[in-house]
C-alpha cells in the first residue's frame, strides 16, 4: 500500500496536482491523504492574545476547510472512481511545512505530490515558496506539478546527474516504480565536468544502469550551464517528467542558489520529481 500526501488549498492548481497523482498511480493500491492547513495571516500577535476582532476566526476557517475537504473527497471519488484508491482528509491549524514534515513521519508517507504556479512576472522563480521550503526540508520524495501542465503519462523521463553519488535501490524506489508501471524510458543526462569518468563515477553509472533494467539511455553534455543543458535537452526531446536527487554535494543545490537562475529562467513546465538523499 503506497501512502501519498496531497497538500491542497482547494485551488484549481492543487486539484490538477491531485489528478496527476491519481492518474500516474491508477494501477497501484494507494491511500491518499488530502491535507489542508490553515492559519490566519494576522494570527501572530493579535490572534494569540485574543483580539476581539479575531475571536472565532479560527473556528470559522476550520469549519470552512472541513466542508471544502469533504466536498473535495466526494468530487474525487465521483470523478475518479478506483477500487485501488482510498482517501483520508486532514484539516489542521498549522503551517504547511510543519504539518507535511510531521505527517511524513507519523503516517509513513512514501510520496508528496503538490502543485505550483512556477515562474511568474519579471523574476524567474523556480517554484512557489511552499514547494521550495518542502523540497529543502523533507526527507520524502516529492513531485511538483506546474500549473500549466496538461496531463501526460511519464513515458519519457529526464534524469540529470554527475554520477558523484551512489543510487541505493530504496532511495530511488519512487522513480523505479514509475518506470516499471509506465514502461518509461529514462534519459540519464551526464553533465560532464571532466573529459572522462573516474573509477567511482563509472561504478555509480553501472549501478544506475543495473537498477533501470534496460530502461535507461545515457547522454552527456559539457558542464557549461546546468540549467541551459536541461532546458536544451527538453527542447530536443518530448520529456514528461524531470527527476533529480537532492544532494548538497552535487549540482542540485545550484538550481536554487545561483543568480543565473533569474537570468536564464529554469521554466518547470513538466512535473518535477525530487528525491532526497537519505
N, C-alpha and C positions, 0 to 999 in steps of 0.2 A: 504494500500500500504506500503510494507516494503522497507526501504531505506538501501541499503548495500553498504559500501565503500570498493573498491578493489584496494589497492595500487599495482602498478606494475612497474617493471624495465624492462619489456619485456623479462625476462628470462624464461626458462622452469619451474623453480621453482615457479615463480609468476603465470604462466599460470596454473600450477597444482592447486594452491590455488583458482584461479578463477573458474576452472571447478568443484572443490569441492563445492563451493558456489552454482553454477548453478544446481548441482545435488541434493544437500541437500534441496534446496528451489524450486525445479522444479514445485511443485504444489501450490506455493504461488505467489501472484501477487507482483512483486518486481521492483524497479528501482535500477539498479546497476551503481555506479559511478566509472569509471575507472580512477584512479588518478596516474599521473606520475609527480614527482618533479625533478627538475634538478638544479644544481649549480656547476660550475667548481671547482674542488678541489683546485685550486690556486686563487680563486676569492678574498680571504680576503683582501689583500693589493693591489697587482698588478692589480687585476680586477677592484677594486673600483676607483683607480687613473687613469685608462685608459692606462695601459701599452701597447705600440704599438703592441707587440706580441699577445695580448689578445683581441684587438679591433675586435668586430664582433663575438667573440667566443660564447657569449650568444645567438646571433641570429641563429647561425648555430645549436647549441644544441636544441634550441626551434623548429626550422623547422624539424629537425630530429625526435624529440619527437612527434611533431604533426602528422608527416607521420606515425610513428610507432603506435601511438594511433588509428589513422583512420584504419590502417590495422588490428590492434588487434580487434577493434569493428566489423569489417567486418568478420573476421575469426570466432569470437564467434557467430555472428548471422547466419553464414553459417553452422557451425558445431553443434550448439546447438539451433536450432530454437524453440522458445517457445512464444506463444502469451501472456503469463502472464508476460514476462520479457521485460523491456526496458532498454536501456543503454545510459549513458551520459559520455563524456570524459572530462577530465580536465588536462591540462598541465600548470604547473606554476613554476616560478623561486622561490624556497623556500626550506627549509629543509623539509624532510618528516614528522617529528614530528610536526612541527609548522602547516603545512598545514592540517594534519589529525586532530589536535585539533581545528583548525578554521572551517573545513568543518563539523565536527560532530555537531558543534553548529549552523552554518549558514544554513546547509541543513537538519538539524534534523535527522542525521544518526542514525539508530537503531542498526547497527552491522557493525563491521570491520572484514574482512577476509583477511589474508595475509600469505605469505609463509615464511619459514625459513629453513636454511640449518642445524640447530640443532648442535649436538656435532661434533667436528672435532679435529683431531690431538691428542696430548698427553693430552691437557687440556680438561676436560669435561665441556662444556659450554651448558647452558640451551637453549638459543636461540641466534640468531644474535642480534647485538646491537640495530638495529631499532625496533625489536619486543619488546625487554626489555624496551626501553625508552617509547614506546607507551603504553605498559601494565601498567607501573608505573604512567603515566601522564593522560591517557584518562579516562573519565567517561562513556565511551561507551563499551558495551560488545564486545569482540574480540575473533575470532577463529584463532589460529595459525596452519598452515598445514605444517608438516615436508616434506622435500624434498623427503624422501624415501617412503612416504605413497602412496600406491595404493588404489584407492577409495573403501570404504566400507560404506554402509549406517549405520548411527548411531543407530544401534539396541540395542547395549549393552553399557551403559554409566556408567562410574565410577565417583562418586561424593564424594571425601573425605571431612569430616567435623568434627568439635569437638562440634557442637551444642551450641557454645558460642554466636552466633549471631541470630537475627531474619531473617526470609525469606519472606519479603513482596512480594506479587504476581507480582507487577510491576517490582520489581528488578530482579526477575528470569524469567521474561516473555520469554526471548530468549531461555532458557532451556526448559520451558514448551511447547513452540511452536514446538521445535524439537521432544520432547517426543510425543506430540499429533499427529504430521504429520507422524512420522515413527513408532508409536506404540512401542516406545522404552521401555526397562527395565532399570531402574535406580538403580545401585548398590551403596547405600549410605554407605560409609565406615567410621564408627566412630573410630577415633584414640584415644583410651582411655587414659585419664590422671589419672583417679581415678577408684576405684572399681565399683562405681555406679554413674549414672547420678544424678545431683542435680535437684531441682524442676524447675529451669529456663531451664536447658537443656532438661528436659522432655517435657516442653511446646513447646520448639523450635522443638523438634523431632516430636511432634504431628502436629504442624503447617506444617512442611515439608511433612509429610505423607499425610495430607489432600490435599495439593496442587498437589501432584503427582497422586492423584486419582487412586489408586491401581496399579500404575506403579513402585512402589518402593520396593526394597528388602534391608533390613538392615543387615549390617555386622559390626563386631567390632574387632579391634586388639589392642594390647598394644602399648603405645606410646614409643616404643624403638627408632625407627628411622622413621620419616615421609616418607622419600624418599624410604627406604627399604620396608616399608609397601605397598606403592603404586606400586613399581616395582614387589613385590612378588604377589600382587593381580592380576596384569596384566598377570603374568605367569600362574596363575591358571585358569583364565577366558579369553575368547576372547572379549576384550574391543575394541570398535570402536571410543569412544570419552571420553576424560578426561575433567571434569568440576570442576572448583574451584572458590570460591568467594574471591576476593582480599580484605583483611582487615588486617590492621597493628596489630590488637589485636589478630589475630589468627595465625596459623602456616604457612599461605601462604607466608608471607614475608621471612620466614626461608629458603624457596626454593631458594631465591635469594642471601641471605647473609651468610648462613652457609658454613664454609670451607669444611664441609663433602661433599658438592656438588661435589667438584672436586675429592674426594676420591671414593665415591660410584658411581657417574655417573647417573644423572637423565636423562635417554635417552627418549626423547619425540619422540616416533615412531608412535604415533597416533595424530590426531587433538586434540588441547587443547583449550577449551573454558574458557576464564577468564571473570568473571562477577564482575564489580566494585561495591562496596557497596555505594549506593547513600546517 
